[in-house]
Amino acid sequence: MDSIRPTGISLFGEFTDKSVEDEFLADSLRGSARMTAYLALVFGAIVGLFAVHSYFAEGSLPVFMRTTPIRLTFIAASVVVFLVSRRIGKHSQLLFTTTIYQVLLAVMYLLTLNCYDSLNYFSVFGLFVVTLGIFLLPNRIVISQTISLLLSILFFVYPIHKMAGLQPAQFNRIVAYQVIILSYCNVSHYWDEAAKRKVFLAKRELAELSCRDPLTGIYNRKKFDDALAEWMRLSNQSGSPLSIILFDIDNFKHVNDTQGHILGDNVLRDAAAAVKQLMRDTDVFARWGGDEFAILLPYTDIHEARAVADRIRAAVATNVSTLTPTEITCSFGIAAYQNGDTKQSLLRKADDLLLKAKASGKDKVVS
């Protein structure tokens, strides 16, 4: 049976539990893909405006002929990313696409600067803007960190020295500003990713609680119905066996009437806890209503299901009967899924067998 496991968030703004992180990434895939697509379109449009401006300002100069192919290549890549991102079905594919696009953004900027014989302070502002653009794209923080750091190092190694009259003090100040930008981007990215994951955990916990029985903590009837429909579909496809068990606590009304509802609630809780210990991860154990319980057993035939019921019968008698002077026993009805069964027909078979177990003296397993 599924349960919520506590999980932390690492310094990279990701869940420390890989399975939970994968679940979060799958849940957020659609939004991240849409964000990547439209940011690529915006970035491509901005570079296109620079190309138009360059045509009017530098159209007759050799530098225009050098920068235009670079910009047009990036614009074409932006259109491709826009189209591809909207059709991506796996988060790993989106990460790959986003990473390639971030690298292209950084390379495009550096190659464009390299086309000019001299630079001014607008190239520094461009570095800041490109850095912010890299962090705007949804990617793992460690990848965005690496690309933006390499961009900064390469910028300070060569292109910046094309700025005429640049003094060491000014150079150091520009480096300091870029460090501030990088620090801000990293901290902001971390808090944003951590906040998204906290919201995801809250929604996940709320969804989990909505399908739990408040008294026993096991699944409720709605969860069981949904799981039964899904496992019947899978059983139809694969031909794997599927069984269900319906059982209730014998003479439970007598326990409530003679010993009180508080003790009756304790009996239900302890019975559920005893049964839960016997469940596999794939099993679905739910409170059916009142003192009735239902168990869905995937990959389990009728004989294996009967063995499970016998173990449950013994566990309840051993662990729950100590709560009350009245011996606590259970009656069981077991049915196996067959082709042509509906949810209603399968449950009706198990319910009829449960009634037969109670009519034949209770504390019985009937299949």
C-alpha positions as CSV (number, residue, x, y, z in Angstrom):
1,M,0.0,0.0,0.0
2,D,1.2,3.5,-0.9
3,S,2.0,6.0,1.9
4,I,3.5,9.4,2.1
5,R,7.2,9.3,3.0
6,P,8.9,12.3,4.4
7,T,11.4,13.8,2.0
8,G,13.8,16.8,2.1
9,I,14.9,19.3,-0.5
10,S,18.6,19.5,-1.4
11,L,20.8,22.6,-1.9
12,F,20.0,22.3,-5.6
13,G,16.3,22.8,-4.9
14,E,15.5,19.2,-5.7
15,F,13.9,16.4,-3.6
16,T,16.4,14.1,-2.0
17,D,14.2,11.2,-2.7
18,K,14.7,10.4,-6.4
19,S,11.3,8.7,-6.8
20,V,9.5,11.8,-5.4
21,E,11.6,14.1,-7.6
22,D,10.7,12.0,-10.7
23,E,7.0,12.3,-9.7
24,F,7.3,16.1,-9.4
25,L,9.1,16.4,-12.7
26,A,6.4,14.3,-14.4
27,D,3.7,16.4,-12.8
28,S,5.3,19.7,-13.8
29,L,6.3,18.6,-17.4
30,R,3.5,20.4,-19.2
31,G,4.1,23.7,-17.5
32,S,7.9,23.6,-17.9
33,A,7.6,22.6,-21.6
34,R,5.2,25.5,-22.3
35,M,7.5,27.9,-20.5
36,T,10.5,26.7,-22.5
37,A,8.5,27.0,-25.8
38,Y,7.3,30.6,-25.3
39,L,10.6,31.8,-23.8
40,A,12.4,30.5,-26.9
41,L,9.9,32.4,-29.0
42,V,10.5,35.6,-27.0
43,F,14.3,35.2,-27.1
44,G,14.2,34.6,-30.8
45,A,12.1,37.6,-31.4
46,I,14.4,39.8,-29.4
47,V,17.5,38.6,-31.3
48,G,15.4,39.3,-34.5
49,L,14.9,42.9,-33.4
50,F,18.7,43.2,-32.9
51,A,19.2,41.9,-36.4
52,V,16.8,44.5,-37.8
53,H,18.4,47.3,-35.9
54,S,21.8,46.1,-37.1
55,Y,20.6,46.2,-40.7
56,F,19.7,49.9,-40.4
57,A,22.7,50.8,-38.3
58,E,25.4,48.6,-39.8
59,G,24.0,47.3,-43.1
60,S,26.8,48.7,-45.1
61,L,29.5,47.5,-42.8
62,P,31.3,44.1,-42.8
63,V,30.3,43.5,-39.2
64,F,26.6,43.1,-40.3
65,M,27.6,40.3,-42.7
66,R,29.4,38.5,-39.8
67,T,26.7,38.9,-37.1
68,T,23.6,38.2,-39.3
69,P,24.3,34.4,-39.9
70,I,24.9,33.9,-36.2
71,R,21.6,35.7,-35.2
72,L,19.6,34.0,-38.0
73,T,20.9,30.6,-36.8
74,F,19.8,31.4,-33.3
75,I,16.4,32.6,-34.4
76,A,15.9,29.3,-36.4
77,A,16.9,27.3,-33.3
78,S,14.4,29.3,-31.2
79,V,11.6,28.3,-33.6
80,V,12.7,24.7,-33.5
81,V,12.8,24.7,-29.7
82,F,9.3,26.3,-29.7
83,L,7.9,23.6,-31.9
84,V,9.7,20.7,-30.2
85,S,9.0,21.7,-26.6
86,R,5.3,21.7,-27.1
87,R,5.4,18.0,-28.2
88,I,7.9,16.6,-25.7
89,G,6.5,13.7,-23.6
90,K,9.4,13.1,-21.2
91,H,11.1,15.4,-18.8
92,S,14.6,14.1,-19.6
93,Q,13.9,15.2,-23.2
94,L,12.9,18.6,-22.1
95,L,16.0,19.0,-20.0
96,F,18.2,18.0,-22.9
97,T,16.4,20.5,-25.2
98,T,16.6,23.3,-22.7
99,T,20.3,22.7,-22.0
100,I,21.1,22.7,-25.7
101,Y,19.2,26.0,-26.1
102,Q,20.9,27.6,-23.1
103,V,24.3,26.7,-24.6
104,L,23.2,28.1,-27.9
105,L,22.1,31.4,-26.2
106,A,25.5,31.7,-24.5
107,V,27.5,30.8,-27.7
108,M,25.5,33.1,-29.9
109,Y,26.2,36.0,-27.6
110,L,30.0,35.3,-27.4
111,L,30.2,34.8,-31.2
112,T,28.4,38.0,-31.8
113,L,30.7,40.0,-29.6
114,N,33.7,38.4,-31.3
115,C,32.5,39.9,-34.6
116,Y,33.1,43.4,-33.4
117,D,36.5,45.1,-33.4
118,S,35.6,47.1,-30.3
119,L,33.0,46.9,-27.6
120,N,31.3,49.3,-25.2
121,Y,29.5,49.0,-21.9
122,F,26.3,47.7,-23.6
123,S,28.1,44.4,-24.0
124,V,28.4,44.1,-20.2
125,F,24.6,44.8,-19.9
126,G,24.2,42.1,-22.5
127,L,26.1,39.6,-20.3
128,F,23.8,40.4,-17.4
129,V,20.7,39.9,-19.6
130,V,21.9,36.7,-21.1
131,T,22.7,35.3,-17.7
132,L,19.2,36.2,-16.5
133,G,17.8,34.5,-19.7
134,I,19.7,31.3,-18.9
135,F,18.1,31.1,-15.4
136,L,14.7,31.9,-16.7
137,L,14.6,28.7,-18.7
138,P,13.4,25.8,-16.6
139,N,16.3,23.5,-16.1
140,R,18.2,21.9,-13.2
141,I,20.0,24.6,-11.2
142,V,23.4,22.8,-11.5
143,I,23.2,22.9,-15.3
144,S,22.1,26.6,-15.4
145,Q,25.0,27.3,-12.9
146,T,27.5,25.6,-15.1
147,I,26.5,27.3,-18.4
148,S,26.3,30.8,-16.8
149,L,29.6,30.3,-15.1
150,L,31.3,29.2,-18.3
151,L,29.8,32.1,-20.1
152,S,31.1,34.6,-17.5
153,I,34.6,33.1,-17.6
154,L,34.8,33.2,-21.4
155,F,33.5,36.7,-21.4
156,F,36.1,38.0,-19.0
157,V,38.9,36.0,-20.7
158,Y,38.5,37.7,-24.1
159,P,35.6,39.8,-25.4
160,I,35.7,42.3,-22.5
161,H,39.3,43.3,-23.4
162,K,37.9,44.8,-26.6
163,M,36.5,47.7,-24.5
164,A,38.8,50.6,-25.2
165,G,40.2,52.3,-22.1
166,L,39.0,49.7,-19.6
167,Q,40.8,50.2,-16.3
168,P,41.6,47.4,-13.9
169,A,39.3,48.9,-11.3
170,Q,36.5,49.0,-13.8
171,F,37.2,45.5,-14.8
172,N,37.0,44.3,-11.2
173,R,33.8,46.2,-10.7
174,I,32.2,44.5,-13.7
175,V,33.3,41.1,-12.3
176,A,31.8,42.0,-9.0
177,Y,28.5,42.9,-10.6
178,Q,28.4,39.7,-12.5
179,V,29.1,37.7,-9.3
180,I,26.1,39.5,-7.7
181,I,23.9,38.7,-10.7
182,L,24.9,35.0,-10.5
183,S,24.4,34.9,-6.7
184,Y,20.9,36.5,-7.1
185,C,20.0,34.1,-9.9
186,N,21.1,31.0,-7.9
187,V,19.4,32.0,-4.7
188,S,16.2,33.0,-6.5
189,H,16.2,29.8,-8.5
190,Y,16.7,27.7,-5.4
191,W,13.8,29.4,-3.5
192,D,11.5,29.2,-6.6
193,E,12.2,25.5,-7.1
194,A,11.9,24.7,-3.3
195,A,8.6,26.6,-3.2
196,K,7.2,24.7,-6.1
197,R,8.2,21.4,-4.5
198,K,6.6,22.4,-1.2
199,V,3.3,23.2,-3.0
200,F,3.6,19.9,-4.8
201,L,4.0,18.0,-1.5
202,A,1.0,19.9,0.0
203,K,-1.2,19.0,-2.9
204,R,0.1,15.4,-2.9
205,E,-0.6,15.1,0.8
206,L,-4.1,16.6,0.4
207,A,-4.8,14.2,-2.5
208,E,-3.6,11.3,-0.3
209,L,-5.8,12.3,2.6
210,S,-8.8,12.7,0.4
211,C,-8.7,9.0,-0.5
212,R,-8.1,7.8,3.1
213,D,-10.5,6.7,5.7
214,P,-10.1,9.1,8.7
215,L,-10.7,6.4,11.4
216,T,-8.4,3.6,10.2
217,G,-6.0,5.5,7.9
218,I,-6.4,3.0,5.1
219,Y,-8.0,3.8,1.7
220,N,-11.6,4.7,1.4
221,R,-14.2,3.2,-1.0
222,K,-13.7,5.7,-3.7
223,K,-10.0,4.9,-3.9
224,F,-10.8,1.2,-4.0
225,D,-13.3,1.7,-6.8
226,D,-10.8,3.7,-8.9
227,A,-8.1,1.1,-8.3
228,L,-10.4,-1.8,-9.1
229,A,-11.3,-0.2,-12.5
230,E,-7.7,0.3,-13.4
231,W,-6.5,-3.1,-12.4
232,M,-9.4,-4.8,-14.2
233,R,-8.3,-2.9,-17.4
234,L,-4.7,-4.0,-16.8
235,S,-5.8,-7.6,-16.2
236,N,-7.7,-7.6,-19.4
237,Q,-4.7,-6.4,-21.3
238,S,-2.1,-8.7,-19.7
239,G,-4.2,-11.7,-18.7
240,S,-2.7,-11.6,-15.2
241,P,-4.9,-12.9,-12.3
242,L,-6.8,-10.5,-10.1
243,S,-8.8,-11.3,-6.9
244,I,-10.8,-9.3,-4.4
245,I,-11.6,-10.0,-0.8
246,L,-14.6,-8.6,1.1
247,F,-14.7,-9.2,4.8
248,D,-16.3,-7.8,7.9
249,I,-16.0,-8.2,11.7
250,D,-18.5,-10.7,13.1
251,N,-21.0,-9.4,15.7
252,F,-19.5,-5.9,15.5
253,K,-22.9,-4.3,16.3
254,H,-23.0,-6.3,19.5
255,V,-19.5,-5.0,20.5
256,N,-20.7,-1.4,19.9
257,D,-24.0,-1.9,21.8
258,T,-22.5,-3.6,24.8
259,Q,-19.1,-2.1,25.1
260,G,-19.4,1.3,23.5
261,H,-18.5,3.0,20.2
262,I,-15.1,4.1,21.5
263,L,-14.0,0.5,22.0
264,G,-15.7,-0.4,18.6
265,D,-13.5,2.3,16.9
266,N,-10.4,0.8,18.6
267,V,-11.4,-2.6,17.2
268,L,-11.7,-1.2,13.7
269,R,-8.4,0.6,14.0
270,D,-6.5,-2.4,15.4
271,A,-8.0,-4.8,12.8
272,A,-7.0,-2.5,10.0
273,A,-3.5,-2.2,11.4
274,A,-3.1,-5.9,11.7
275,V,-4.3,-6.5,8.1
276,K,-2.1,-3.7,6.8
277,Q,1.0,-5.5,8.0
278,L,0.2,-8.4,5.6
279,M,-0.3,-6.2,2.5
280,R,2.1,-6.0,-0.4
281,D,2.9,-2.7,-2.1
282,T,0.6,-3.5,-5.0
283,D,-2.4,-4.5,-2.8
284,V,-5.2,-2.0,-2.2
285,F,-6.7,-2.3,1.3
286,A,-9.8,-0.1,1.9
287,R,-12.6,0.4,4.4
288,W,-15.7,-0.5,2.5
289,G,-18.2,0.9,5.0
290,G,-19.0,0.4,8.7
291,D,-17.2,-2.8,9.8
292,E,-16.7,-4.0,6.2
293,F,-13.3,-4.0,4.4
294,A,-12.2,-4.7,0.9
295,I,-8.8,-5.9,-0.5
296,L,-7.7,-5.8,-4.1
297,L,-5.0,-8.4,-4.9
298,P,-3.3,-7.9,-8.3
299,Y,-1.4,-10.9,-9.7
300,T,-3.2,-13.2,-7.3
301,D,-5.4,-16.1,-8.2
302,I,-8.3,-17.5,-6.1
303,H,-6.1,-20.0,-4.2
304,E,-3.5,-17.4,-3.3
305,A,-6.2,-15.0,-2.2
306,R,-7.7,-17.7,0.0
307,A,-4.3,-18.1,1.7
308,V,-4.2,-14.3,2.3
309,A,-7.6,-14.4,3.8
310,D,-6.6,-17.2,6.2
311,R,-3.6,-15.2,7.3
312,I,-5.8,-12.2,7.9
313,R,-8.3,-14.2,9.8
314,A,-5.6,-15.5,12.2
315,A,-4.0,-12.1,12.6
316,V,-7.2,-10.3,13.5
317,A,-8.1,-13.1,16.0
318,T,-4.7,-12.9,17.6
319,N,-4.1,-9.1,17.7
320,V,-7.6,-7.6,18.2
321,S,-9.4,-10.0,20.5
322,T,-7.3,-8.8,23.4
323,L,-9.2,-5.5,23.3
324,T,-12.6,-6.9,24.4
325,P,-14.0,-9.9,26.3
326,T,-15.8,-10.8,23.1
327,E,-13.8,-12.9,20.7
328,I,-13.2,-10.9,17.5
329,T,-13.6,-13.0,14.3
330,C,-14.1,-12.2,10.6
331,S,-16.0,-13.6,7.7
332,F,-14.6,-13.5,4.2
333,G,-15.9,-13.6,0.6
334,I,-13.4,-14.1,-2.2
335,A,-13.9,-13.7,-5.9
336,A,-11.5,-13.8,-8.9
337,Y,-11.8,-11.6,-11.9
338,Q,-12.9,-13.3,-15.1
339,N,-13.3,-12.0,-18.6
340,G,-16.6,-10.3,-19.0
341,D,-16.8,-9.2,-15.3
342,T,-17.7,-5.6,-14.5
343,K,-16.9,-3.9,-11.3
344,Q,-20.5,-4.5,-10.1
345,S,-20.6,-8.2,-11.0
346,L,-17.2,-8.9,-9.4
347,L,-18.1,-7.1,-6.2
348,R,-21.5,-8.8,-6.2
349,K,-19.8,-12.2,-6.4
350,A,-17.6,-11.4,-3.4
351,D,-20.5,-9.9,-1.5
352,D,-22.7,-13.0,-2.0
353,L,-19.8,-15.2,-0.8
354,L,-19.4,-13.0,2.3
355,L,-23.1,-13.4,3.1
356,K,-22.7,-17.1,2.6
357,A,-19.8,-17.2,5.0
358,K,-21.9,-15.3,7.7
359,A,-24.9,-17.5,7.1
360,S,-22.8,-20.7,7.6
361,G,-21.7,-19.8,11.1
362,K,-19.3,-16.8,10.6
363,D,-15.5,-16.9,11.1
364,K,-15.3,-18.5,7.7
365,V,-13.5,-18.0,4.4
366,V,-15.7,-18.7,1.3
367,S,-14.4,-18.6,-2.2
